[in-house]
Amino acid sequence: MFDPADEDFLADPYPEFARLRSAGEVHWHEGLGLAVAVSHRSASAVLRHRGLGRIWTDATPLERFVSFNLLHRNSLLENEPPTHTRLRRSISWAFGRGHVERLRPRVDELADRLVADLADSAGQSADLLEHLAQPLPVAVIAELLGVPELDRPRLVPWSNAIVKMYEFGLPAERRDAAERAAGEFVEYLRGVADDRRRRPGDDLVSDLVQAGLSGDEVVATAVLLLMAGHEATVNVIGNGVWALLRYPGQWGRLVERPELVEHAVEELIRYDSPLQLFERTATEDVEVAGYRVPKGGKIAALLGAAARDPEVFEAADTFDVTRWPNPHLGFGAGIHYCIGAPLARVEVAAALRALVRRLPGLGLAGEPQRRPEFVIRGLATLPVSA
């Protein structure tokens, strides 16, 4: 079974995923302490089965992880019905007040400006993550939440520190750093929420307050949107543009036919999934693809493996910006389907359109550096030239 810390595996996990799929749809992973569903069918079943839930277990010792646990106890992602139903209804109402459409022109404007700056810097070489993939989603989420521009540089370090807790075998100093970041984030967003109660605006935090969420629920929702929205979009753009530039025929096709951008967005998400693994806990005895998960047992959808399943995707290991339909599971499925998926698609599409328009001759300027993490898959650098 794969070692999630092995550098060779992290560089290219997909051959190992193919080997596992050929041996069966679900396997026990001793190192992770859970079963992993590796086919599209079994991963989809894990995400949709109502006997498999997101059951939050506090990080311990409790006194050491007060803020980290607060964020997750009150999170839409870590709750099941009836709490999940109430939270999702309120958050969907807030999102449904036109925030994605309100932000669409701003997202296009931001992407175009960032790519223009990248073009100015990429005569020899520039880092696409630094100039585009990282600043675009954090600016969009900050606009969505109404975070003042001067405060926005604080968001990314907080998010980066907190999401490290989702990796396996994290050392104590990283866990402590995650709690410090969570504490600072909670304190900051409580201040933002209190301000919106007194002076509502046209931002999502104002609408979440109006929707009747508690103070802790508003804070947890805002943090979830930043972490999920920022981390996922950074890595879709980074992993995806790297794939486009490794297969220049696909980049050329997109340059020639920019109307393919919407299809390309889905293929970027499928081909090199930014979230590789998503856990569930059995609330009753459950069977997935013939594999029995006892009540209290854990199983995970291995999204990267499901995305390369040849039973669902023709030429599954081929990167193809014309692929359609594209039933990937990159945004999840079932009641925990990503509520921010429409906004994420708008951001990635805006980035691709701006790159195609302003930098049709874009190419790799060196070997990217990969982040040494498994669950959240992404690059640390992506050097490009114009």
N, C-alpha and C positions, 0 to 999 in steps of 0.2 A: 504494500500500500504506500502511497506517496507520502513524502515528508514535506509538510508545508513550509519548512525553513530551508529546504535544499535549494541552492542557487540555480542549479540546472533545471530543476522542476519549475521554479518561479519564472525562469526565462521563457519556457515554453511548456506549459502543463498539458497541452492538448493531446499529445501522443499517449500520455499516461491515462488521460480520460477515455480515449478511444479503447485502450486495452481493458479498462474497467467495464466499459459498456459491452464489449464483446464477451465478457465473463459473466454478466448479469446486470440487472437493472438497479439493484440496491446492495450495498456492501457495508459491513461493519468496519469502522476505522478506529483502531485501538488508541492511537495517539490523540485523536480528537475526542474520543469518548462518546461517539455517536455514530449512527448509520448515515450513509450518504446515498442519495438517489441520483443516478448518473444519466438516466435516459430522459428524454423530453416527457414521455408519458408519466414516469414515476415522479419526476420533479414537479410536474404540473399537479399531480395528485397530492403531493406533500403541501403545496401552496394552497390548494383548494379544500382539502378535507377538513370538515368541521370538528373532527375528533383530534385534530392536530392544531394546537394554538400557540400564540406568542405568550408564554407564561413567564413573566419577569421574575428573576431571582436576584435579590440585592447582592451587590458586590460587598464582600466582607474583608475586614471587620467593619461593622456598620458605622462606627464613630469615625472611621477613616475615609468613608466615601459618602458623606452626607449629601453633597450637591449632585454628584453623579447619579446616586440612587433617586434623588428627588426628580431629576429630569426624566428618568426612565419609568418611574412609577406613574407619572402623569402623562406619559406619551401615548399618542394614538397608536403608534407602532407596537407598543409593548402591552396592550390591553386587548381583551376579548369582550364580546357582548356580555352584559348590557352597557358597560362603560365605553367600549369601542363604538357601539352604535350611537350613543349620545355624542361622543367627541367627533366622530366622523360627520354626523349630521350638522353639527355646529360649524365645523371647519369647512365642510362643503358649502354651506350657506355663505360663509365669509369669502371663500374663493369664488363662488358664483356671482359675486357682486362686480364682476367684470375686470378683475385684476390682471388676468392674462392678456386680454385685449388692450387694457390700459397701458400695459408695459410693452406690447409688441413693437410700436414705433421706437421706443426708447432702447429696446434690445438691439434693433437693427442699427440705430445710430451709434450705440456703444461698440458693437462689433465692427462697424466700418471704421470708427476712429482708432480702435485698438489695432486693426489690421493695417491701417495707414501708418501707424507708429512702427509696427513690425516691419513694414516695407522699408521705412527709412533706416531701420537698424540692421536689415538683413542683407546688405550688400556683400559682406563677407560671411557673417554667421550671427544668428540671434536665437534665443531660446523661445520657442513658440509657447511653452507653458508659462514662462514669465510674462510674455507680452500679450497673450490672448487667453489661453485656456484657464489660467487661474484668475485674472482680474475680471473677466466677463461675468461668470456666474456669481461671484461675490458682490459685484456691483448691482446685479439684477436682484439678488435676494435682499440686499440692503435697501434698494428702492422699494421692493415689495413690502418690507417691514417698516420702512420709514426711518431707517437709521441715518443720522446726520453724517455727512461726508467725512468730517474730521474723525469720527469714531470708527470708520470702516476698516482701517488697517488692523484693528484689534480682532476682527472677526475670524480671519483665516488662522492665526496661531491658536486661538481657542478651539476652533473646529478640528484642526490637525491633531492637537493634543488629545482631545476627547475620543476621536474615532480610533485611536491606537488601542483603546480598551477592547475593541472587537476582535483583535488578533489573538492567536493562541500563544501561550508561553511568554507573555509580556513581563519584562523584568520590573522589580518593585519601583525603581525610580520613574519609569514611564507611567506606571499606574498612579503614582503620587502626582505626576505632572498633569495627568488627565483630571484628577480631582481638583487640583488648583485651578485649572482652566474652567472646569464646570462651575466652581464657586464664583469666579470672577464673572463668568457669563450670566449666571443666575442673578447676581447682584446688579449687573448692568441692565438686563432686560426687565427686571422688576421696576427699575427706574423709568424705563421707556413705557412700560404698561401703565404705571401710575400717571405719567404725563398724559397719555392718550385718554385715560379716564377723565381727566380734567379738561383736556383740549383735543377732542377727536379730530383726526385728519382723514385723508382718503387712502390710507395705508391699511395693510392687512391686520396689523396689531390693533388698530382702532376697531376694525370689524370683529376681531376675535373677542375683544372686551365687550362689544355690544352684543355678541352672540351668547353671552352669559357664562363663558368659561371662567373658572376660578383663576386667581393670580398665578398659581403654580402651573395650571394647565396652559395658560397663555405663554408663560415662559418656556415650558417644555415643547409646545408646538413650534414656537419661533426657533428654538435650538434645533429641533428635528428638521425643520425646513432648511436651515442653514447647512447642517451637516449632510443631510441627504441630497439637497439641491446643489450645494457647492461641490462636495466630494465626487458625486456621481458625474456631474457635468464636466468638471475638470478632466476626469479620466476618460469619459467618452470622447471628448475632443482630442486629448493627448494620444490615447491608444488608437483612436480612429484615424487621425491625420498621419500617424506613423504607418498604419496599414496602407493608407492611400499612397504614401510616398514610397513604400516598399514595393508597391505594385503600380508603377507609373502608368500602365495602360488604363487602370481604373481612375487615376487622377485625371488623365487626359480625357477620358470619357466624360467625367464630371465637368471639366472645363468646356468641352464641346457642347454638352447638353445640361446646362444648369437646372433645367426643369426636373432633373433626376435627384435634386437635393433631398426631397422628402423621403425618397426610397433609400438614399445613401445614409440618412440619419439612422434608420432602422438597422441597416447593415453594420454601421459602426457600433451600435449597441450590441448586436448579436455576435459579431466576429471575435471580439476580445472584451468580454463582459467586465465592466468596472466593479461589479459586485459578484464575487464568485460563489458565495455560500450564504444561505439564509436558513436559520434554524427554526424548528418547531418542537414542541413538547406534546406528547400524547396525553390527552385528558381522559382517554378510555383506551382499551385494547384496540389497536388499529392494524390493518394489513395493507401494505403498499407493494404492488407488483409481486405478491406472494411472500413478502418479507413481513414478519410479525413484529410490531413495535408495542411493547407492553405499556400499560398506563404508567405515566411518569418517565418513560423512556424518551430519548431525543433522536430526531432524524433531521437531516438538512437536505434541502434541494441544492445540488451542485450545479449552479446556473451555467457556469462555463462549459460543463460537460453536456448539459441539455441543449445548449446553443449549437453544438456540433453534431447532433444526432442525425445520422444519415437516413433514419426512418422518417424524418420530418423535413429535413433540408437537403435538397439535391446538391451534390458536390459540396457537402457541408464544410469542408476545410478550405474551400475556395472563397476568396473575398470578391464580392460581386455587387456593385452599386446599383445594378438593375434588378436585383432580387426582389420578387414580389409574387405572392404575399410573403410575409416574413413574421411568422408567429412566435417570435422569441419571447422569453420570459424575463427580459431584463428589467421590467418595471414590476415584477411580481405577478400575482394573480389572486383571485378570490377577494375576500373582504379587506385584505391588506394591500391591494393594488395601490401603487404609488399615487397619492393625491396630487403631487406636483408634476406628474408626467407631461401634461400639456405644456407647461412652462419650460421644462427641460428640452422638449422637442423644439420649441421656438428658439431657445438659446443656441442649440447645436446647429440648427438650420441657418440661423443668422451668421454664425461663425463660418460655416462652409460657403455660404453665398458671398460673404465679404472676401474670403481667401480666393475663391475662384475668380471674382471680378478684379481684385487688385493685384493678386500674385499668381497669375496662371503658370508662371515658370518656377513655382516653388519646388524645392528639392531638399534632400537631407544634406546636412553639412558636417555630419559626424555620427557616431554611434550614441543613441540615447542612453541615459542611465535609468535603470528600473528601481522603483521603490522596493525594499526587501520585505514586502508584505504579501500575504496570500488572499485574505478575505476581501480586502479592498485593493483591487489590482490597478496599478497605474505607474506612470513614469515620474522620475524626479527631474529630468531635463529632456528636451527634444530640440537639438540644434538644427536649424534650417537656414537656407540661403534663398535669395530671390532669383 
